[in-house]
Amino acid sequence: MNHLLLVEDDENLVFGIQYTLSNEGYEVVVAGSLEEARHALQAKSIDLILLDVTLPDGSGYQLCSEIRVTSQVPIIFLTALDEEANVVAGLDLGADDYVTKPVRTKELISRIKAVLRRNNKGKQEVSLWISDNIQVRILEGTVLKNNSEITLTALEYRLLLMLISHPKQICSRSSILNHLWDLSGDFIDDNTLSVHIRRLREKVEDIPAAPQYIVTVRGIGYKWNVEVIGR
């Protein structure tokens, strides 16, 4: 299931979009301001953002710029500002698409699916993740630290892939548990996740007690805290 963040302060529009997208199988998180959106991005792993331009505490352009510093999560602007200059401004900031109001729900759904397809295709085409002295060779299924292979269990490898493919983005414990359950079919509970995180740190960190790669976001989850290059 894809998790979407809808950043919009028009309650009537929010109700309609949330209802429609939920019926399409998406989980929709709603934020009515920039501040709420920032909190939502810290609390949950998001697959795509629907972002209004005009918000009570600032501009969606501002949030888009902030996000692009650390994340390539897909962003679609939703706005009544349909002049060419506004469209270009949003795309230049790194947005993936631009939908004008009034929003036509079928068109919106189509655009969401297209952006997610492009994003997923890009992830699938990556064959090598490089993060400082860690390399993950996708096609070979191997992980190297300082050019020496380290041995991971299948579950540790999947956990590493999830974290390193979302650099600087918080992955909530619930999203990690759901991801590992979906892929392995094995029962993974909260305590088991903590054990796997600890074991993974022991293999990738120089000082596991003071992790640099896999950091804990207290009360929320974990994030890969070092820049990553995908090839």
Secondary structure, 3 states (H helix, E strand, C coil): CCEEEEECCCHHHHHHHHHHHHHCCCEEEEECCHHHHHHHHHHCCCCEEEEECEECCEEHHHHHHHHHHHCCCCEEEEECCCCHHHHHHHHHCCCCEEEECCCCHHHHHHHHHHHHHHHHHHHHHCCEEEECCEEEECCCCEEEECCEEECCCHHHHHHHHHHHCCCCCCEEHHHHHHHHHHHHCCCCCHHHHHHHHHHHHHHHCCCCCCCCCEEEECCCEEEECCCCEEC
